[in-house]
């Protein structure tokens, strides 16, 4: 049974609507992710290092007047990347606490790209897959394919048509030189897109 | 019977020994035809005559085995069919008894050198693939070929094949089994990390390439010669 080495993502957001929206976007990412939401960064103080998430996405509003606290938490989990979610203009000092900023009106693709950039060092797969020039979307389709999803399920998951999925599959086969699903599983394993448990 | 135009390097007068020297893959053709390797000073025509093979057919087969795709397929009549069926059956034997064990052994040896999960999966991949191949080969040996021989009255009256079978069913059954082989080559050549296994990998890739060439020609013969010839006979009988 194939499972993936999951990256832990923590969303620090009070609003259910915004939090829900972010979680839905994460589920469309190519990386294997586990996503959780908390409402306040207090929960992160004194967190044991081995439980530190790979990525924190936090509403920048929560950092107002708490910059020192945020910096202190960051120091205690030096490997963790932090993305700030910003609703509009915010001052430079506030934004500098974060590794990158997600704007509230960023498109899904932009958000995914920013997340991928932060997670890339953890998943060298991206590098290898870029050698075959697989696009982000193709990588996503490949990921779901090798995890056993059928075309229809992939289409539903990524909110695209089944014809688009088939078209991506054709491109994946052309670029990698591999047509069969079983062969693509081995390819994904070699490129660390998935791992065996 | 209309003679094909003599084209390129293969002519009736070409010496068999010269041809085989230059294109060693022709040895596989001779083995599958079961005509023996001692070529003496025979020309292509003389060799075909000695071994009672339709010359046009023989020349097309030679061209296939030297990597040349002939533009015209000779008309195969029912007299050639038993020869072709025997040829294909001998190919099957070669795949089952020689190629499969050879490649299987090399994959095992590869795993000895490179204990990665990818190689273990490649072992499984190849075995699952070959099971598909075997199923197809058995289908041909047990259903298709007896049907064809019965159709032309060459079965000696012993065949018990279902008379409802038609060659169109076979055409549908004839799946693309070469693509998995090509996947295997791509994985070994492009993607799976090399760990102390370069030499075995090279040997394995060469063997896979040999198998692929033979399987491709095998499929071409079945699809472009065998099936059309049988369809014609079926239509003639209808």
Interface residues (C-beta under 8 A of the other chain):
Chain A: X176 X177 X178 X179 X180 X182 X183 X185 X186 X187 X189 X190 X191 X196
Chain B: X117 X118 X121 X122 X125 X128 X179 X180 X182 X183 X184 X186 X187 X190 X191 X192 X193
